[in-house]
């Protein structure tokens, strides 16, 4: 089955963080099109609606017209040119966001085949914290974890102990 190709550690950690902070009776707007993680959220009993793939830098209607109580954004904000505007446009009072962290030993990610699959921002945890604070969010909880690989080399060794993902639960101030 294709299950083994999914980032199981990231999904497991993300779902555990979600379950620790968001009750299943709340409606969630998940930024980005339907994907294996949003499908897992639904399978775990969450009421999830995804955005339709619009460019959130330009079109924030899905945020301003949503009646969801919670917005989730997993590995989305690094792709945006203007995450400040997107964060300000969210009407929901709760936010759960994760981003890959900037790694000093690796360049920003950019796909050579998919023009949409690139990272404009490579965050450090303090940068995301500051962005949330400046856009009216108060951080309630946060976590980080590594992303080790089964490859051999200096980078895989560094990935054993260098945090790669950062997740935050915040509420509107």
C-alpha contacts under 8 A as a table, 3 or more apart, distances in Angstrom:
res1	aa1	res2	aa2	distance
1	X	4	X	6.99
2	X	5	X	5.64
2	X	6	X	7.44
3	X	6	X	5.61
4	X	7	X	7.86
4	X	8	X	7.49
7	X	10	X	5.53
7	X	11	X	6.23
8	X	11	X	5.07
8	X	12	X	5.87
9	X	12	X	5.09
9	X	13	X	6.04
9	X	147	X	7.93
10	X	13	X	5.23
10	X	14	X	5.91
11	X	14	X	5.06
11	X	15	X	6.01
11	X	37	X	6.52
12	X	15	X	5.31
12	X	16	X	6.16
13	X	16	X	5.15
13	X	17	X	6.18
14	X	17	X	5.16
14	X	18	X	6.11
14	X	167	X	7.67
15	X	18	X	4.94
15	X	19	X	6.04
15	X	41	X	7.14
16	X	19	X	5.14
16	X	20	X	6.17
17	X	20	X	5.10
17	X	21	X	6.48
18	X	21	X	5.41
18	X	22	X	5.60
18	X	96	X	7.44
19	X	22	X	5.63
19	X	23	X	6.85
21	X	169	X	7.25
22	X	26	X	7.40
23	X	26	X	6.03
24	X	27	X	7.86
24	X	45	X	6.20
24	X	46	X	4.99
24	X	47	X	7.09
25	X	46	X	7.25
25	X	47	X	7.43
26	X	46	X	7.58
26	X	47	X	6.93
26	X	68	X	7.51
26	X	69	X	6.06
26	X	70	X	6.99
27	X	46	X	7.46
27	X	47	X	5.19
27	X	48	X	6.34
27	X	49	X	7.88
27	X	68	X	4.91
27	X	69	X	5.58
27	X	70	X	6.35
28	X	46	X	7.52
28	X	47	X	5.98
28	X	48	X	4.84
28	X	49	X	6.22
28	X	68	X	5.33
28	X	69	X	6.27
28	X	70	X	4.77
28	X	71	X	5.57
28	X	72	X	6.89
29	X	48	X	5.98
29	X	49	X	5.02
29	X	50	X	5.70
29	X	51	X	7.18
29	X	66	X	7.51
29	X	68	X	5.74
29	X	69	X	7.94
29	X	70	X	6.27
29	X	71	X	4.77
29	X	72	X	6.25
30	X	33	X	7.97
30	X	38	X	7.26
30	X	48	X	6.57
30	X	49	X	6.04
30	X	50	X	4.71
30	X	51	X	6.53
30	X	71	X	5.75
30	X	72	X	4.67
30	X	73	X	5.91
31	X	50	X	5.85
31	X	51	X	5.38
31	X	71	X	7.25
31	X	72	X	6.20
31	X	73	X	5.11
31	X	74	X	7.57
31	X	76	X	7.16
32	X	50	X	5.95
32	X	51	X	5.22
32	X	52	X	6.68
32	X	53	X	5.69
32	X	73	X	7.57
32	X	76	X	7.21
33	X	50	X	5.44
33	X	51	X	5.54
33	X	52	X	5.35
33	X	53	X	5.32
34	X	38	X	6.01
34	X	39	X	6.99
34	X	50	X	5.68
34	X	51	X	7.82
35	X	38	X	5.37
35	X	39	X	6.09
36	X	39	X	4.96
36	X	40	X	6.20
37	X	40	X	5.00
37	X	41	X	6.27
38	X	41	X	4.91
38	X	42	X	6.31
38	X	48	X	6.99
38	X	50	X	7.86
39	X	42	X	5.15
39	X	43	X	6.20
40	X	43	X	4.84
40	X	44	X	6.13
41	X	44	X	5.08
41	X	45	X	6.66
41	X	46	X	5.55
41	X	47	X	7.97
41	X	48	X	7.24
42	X	45	X	5.21
42	X	46	X	4.78
42	X	47	X	6.11
42	X	48	X	6.16
43	X	46	X	7.24
51	X	54	X	7.23
51	X	62	X	6.45
54	X	59	X	6.67
55	X	58	X	5.64
55	X	59	X	5.89
56	X	59	X	4.94
56	X	60	X	5.40
56	X	80	X	7.45
56	X	86	X	6.81
57	X	60	X	7.24
57	X	80	X	6.23
57	X	81	X	6.43
57	X	82	X	5.79
57	X	83	X	7.40
57	X	85	X	7.53
57	X	86	X	6.86
59	X	62	X	7.75
60	X	63	X	5.32
60	X	64	X	6.33
60	X	86	X	6.77
60	X	89	X	6.78
61	X	64	X	5.05
61	X	65	X	5.65
61	X	66	X	7.98
62	X	65	X	5.48
62	X	66	X	5.83
63	X	66	X	5.39
63	X	89	X	6.17
63	X	90	X	5.22
63	X	91	X	6.58
64	X	89	X	5.98
64	X	90	X	6.20
64	X	91	X	5.97
66	X	91	X	7.29
66	X	92	X	7.98
67	X	91	X	7.63
67	X	92	X	7.21
68	X	71	X	7.04
68	X	92	X	6.03
69	X	92	X	4.78
69	X	93	X	6.11
69	X	94	X	6.48
70	X	92	X	5.37
70	X	93	X	6.45
70	X	94	X	4.71
70	X	95	X	5.63
70	X	96	X	7.60
71	X	90	X	7.62
71	X	92	X	6.38
71	X	94	X	6.39
71	X	95	X	4.90
71	X	96	X	6.38
72	X	95	X	5.80
72	X	96	X	4.76
72	X	97	X	5.68
73	X	76	X	5.68
73	X	77	X	7.23
73	X	95	X	7.92
73	X	96	X	6.42
73	X	97	X	4.70
73	X	98	X	6.44
74	X	77	X	7.90
74	X	96	X	7.94
74	X	97	X	5.58
74	X	98	X	4.84
74	X	99	X	6.57
75	X	78	X	6.69
75	X	79	X	7.98
75	X	97	X	7.75
75	X	98	X	5.71
75	X	99	X	4.89
75	X	100	X	6.65
76	X	79	X	5.69
76	X	80	X	7.13
76	X	98	X	7.89
76	X	99	X	7.12
77	X	80	X	5.28
77	X	83	X	6.03
77	X	99	X	6.75
77	X	121	X	7.58
78	X	99	X	6.61
78	X	100	X	7.59
78	X	119	X	5.14
78	X	120	X	5.74
78	X	121	X	4.56
78	X	122	X	6.09
78	X	123	X	7.27
79	X	116	X	8.00
79	X	117	X	7.51
79	X	118	X	6.13
79	X	119	X	4.72
79	X	120	X	5.32
79	X	121	X	6.65
80	X	83	X	5.71
80	X	119	X	7.77
80	X	120	X	6.39
80	X	121	X	7.39
81	X	120	X	6.26
81	X	121	X	7.63
82	X	85	X	5.78
82	X	86	X	6.83
83	X	86	X	5.02
83	X	87	X	6.05
84	X	87	X	5.29
84	X	88	X	6.28
84	X	131	X	6.73
84	X	135	X	6.62
85	X	88	X	5.14
85	X	89	X	6.24
86	X	89	X	5.15
86	X	90	X	6.68
87	X	90	X	5.59
87	X	132	X	7.44
87	X	135	X	6.26
88	X	135	X	5.51
88	X	136	X	7.48
92	X	95	X	7.40
92	X	172	X	7.81
93	X	171	X	5.55
93	X	172	X	4.93
94	X	169	X	7.45
94	X	170	X	5.92
94	X	171	X	4.54
94	X	172	X	6.34
95	X	168	X	7.91
95	X	169	X	5.77
95	X	170	X	5.17
95	X	171	X	6.17
96	X	167	X	7.24
96	X	168	X	5.68
96	X	169	X	4.55
96	X	170	X	6.43
97	X	167	X	5.64
97	X	168	X	5.40
97	X	169	X	6.70
98	X	165	X	6.88
98	X	166	X	5.40
98	X	167	X	4.08
98	X	168	X	6.31
99	X	123	X	7.22
99	X	165	X	5.84
99	X	166	X	5.48
99	X	167	X	6.61
100	X	122	X	7.12
100	X	123	X	7.03
100	X	164	X	5.55
100	X	165	X	4.47
100	X	166	X	6.27
101	X	122	X	6.12
101	X	123	X	5.15
101	X	124	X	5.48
101	X	125	X	6.94
101	X	163	X	7.17
101	X	164	X	4.99
101	X	165	X	5.46
101	X	166	X	6.42
102	X	106	X	7.89
102	X	108	X	7.53
102	X	122	X	4.67
102	X	123	X	5.18
102	X	124	X	5.58
102	X	164	X	7.43
103	X	106	X	5.38
103	X	107	X	7.45
103	X	162	X	7.96
103	X	164	X	7.27
104	X	107	X	7.66
105	X	155	X	7.17
108	X	118	X	7.97
108	X	119	X	6.19
108	X	120	X	7.72
108	X	121	X	7.82
108	X	122	X	6.33
109	X	118	X	5.63
109	X	119	X	5.47
110	X	117	X	6.35
110	X	118	X	4.13
110	X	119	X	6.23
111	X	114	X	5.51
111	X	115	X	6.85
111	X	117	X	5.55
111	X	118	X	5.83
112	X	115	X	7.33
114	X	117	X	5.38
115	X	118	X	7.04
119	X	122	X	6.60
123	X	127	X	6.03
123	X	128	X	6.41
124	X	127	X	5.34
124	X	128	X	6.76
125	X	128	X	5.42
125	X	129	X	6.27
125	X	166	X	6.69
126	X	129	X	4.95
126	X	130	X	6.07
127	X	130	X	5.13
127	X	131	X	6.12
128	X	131	X	5.00
128	X	132	X	6.14
129	X	132	X	5.24
129	X	133	X	6.19
129	X	139	X	7.48
130	X	133	X	5.00
130	X	134	X	6.07
131	X	134	X	5.22
131	X	135	X	6.29
132	X	135	X	5.23
132	X	136	X	6.44
132	X	137	X	5.10
132	X	138	X	7.11
132	X	139	X	7.70
133	X	136	X	5.37
133	X	137	X	5.13
133	X	138	X	6.15
133	X	139	X	7.85
134	X	137	X	7.42
136	X	172	X	5.94
136	X	173	X	5.38
137	X	170	X	5.90
137	X	171	X	5.47
137	X	172	X	4.55
137	X	173	X	5.24
138	X	170	X	5.23
138	X	171	X	5.30
138	X	172	X	6.20
138	X	173	X	5.70
139	X	142	X	7.48
139	X	168	X	6.77
139	X	169	X	5.99
139	X	170	X	4.19
139	X	171	X	6.56
140	X	168	X	7.64
140	X	169	X	5.70
140	X	170	X	5.30
140	X	171	X	7.08
141	X	168	X	5.81
141	X	169	X	5.19
141	X	170	X	7.06
142	X	166	X	7.30
142	X	167	X	5.54
142	X	168	X	4.37
142	X	169	X	6.30
143	X	166	X	5.88
143	X	167	X	5.37
143	X	168	X	6.70
144	X	163	X	5.98
144	X	164	X	7.21
144	X	165	X	5.44
144	X	166	X	4.49
144	X	167	X	6.35
145	X	162	X	8.00
145	X	163	X	4.89
145	X	164	X	6.03
145	X	165	X	5.49
145	X	166	X	6.91
146	X	159	X	6.35
146	X	160	X	6.34
146	X	161	X	6.21
146	X	162	X	5.79
146	X	163	X	4.18
146	X	164	X	4.94
146	X	165	X	6.58
147	X	159	X	5.88
147	X	160	X	6.77
147	X	162	X	7.99
147	X	163	X	7.12
147	X	164	X	5.82
147	X	165	X	7.63
148	X	156	X	6.37
148	X	157	X	7.73
148	X	159	X	4.93
148	X	160	X	4.76
148	X	161	X	7.92
149	X	156	X	5.77
149	X	159	X	7.20
149	X	160	X	7.73
150	X	156	X	7.33
151	X	156	X	5.95
152	X	156	X	6.09
152	X	157	X	7.40
153	X	156	X	5.52
153	X	157	X	6.27
154	X	157	X	5.10
154	X	158	X	6.22
155	X	158	X	5.02
155	X	159	X	6.15
156	X	159	X	5.00
156	X	160	X	6.66
157	X	160	X	5.43
157	X	161	X	7.73
158	X	161	X	5.94
158	X	162	X	5.94
159	X	162	X	5.12
159	X	163	X	7.32
159	X	164	X	7.53
163	X	166	X	7.73
